[in-house]
Amino acid sequence: DYQTRRRRQAEGIVKAKAGGVVMGRPSDPKLHASIRRLRCDGESIRNISRILRCSTTTVQKAIKTESA
């Protein structure tokens, strides 16, 4: 039973990705804009995460997507 569910779940994920379905939580554009603004003002990654109460990983992702 467990193996069957896992196999069917994996098949569904492959089918969804092939169909162009985006997985995961969408990013917050307002938060990312605030992060980029603070970074342009010279704030450090840790300080930005403290100010906006988000993780340093979120700050790094926002900075990375800006330059990409």
N, C-alpha and C positions, 0 to 999 in steps of 0.2 A: 504494500500500500504506500509506504513512504517513498520507495524508489520510483513508483509510478507517478506519484505527485511531483517529485523533483524533476523527472524526465519531461513531464508535460509542461511544467513551469518553464524549463529551459527552452523547450520548443516554442512556447508562446513568446518568450523574450526575443528569440532569434527572429521570429516572424514579425514582431512589432518593430524591431530595429530595421529590418529589411523594408518595412512599410514607411519608415521615416518618423516613427514615434520618438519623441524626446523623453528620456527617462530622468528622474530626479526632480528635486525641488527647483523652481525657477529662481533666478537671481533677483535681488532687490535693486532696481535701477536708482532709486533715491539714495540708498546707502552707498552704492558704488560711486555715485556722483559726489557725495560728501567725502568719501575716502580720497578720491582723486583731487578734490579741492584742497583738502588738508595736506596731502602729499606735495602738491605744488607750492604750498605755503612753507614747506620745509620741515614738516612734522615727521617724527620717526614712526615706524610701523607699530611699535609697542604703544607709543603715546596715542596714535590714532585709534588703536583698539580700546584703549582706556576711555578716550573721549566719547567714542560712539558705542561703547559697550558691545563689541563684537569680538570675535576671535582674531588672532594675528593671521591665521590661515585665510580668513575671509578678506582681510586687508591685502594680503599678498596676491590672492586670486584677482581682486579688483584691479590692482596695479598691473598684473600680468595681462589681463584682458584688455587693458587700455593700450598697452604697447603692442599688442598682437594685431 
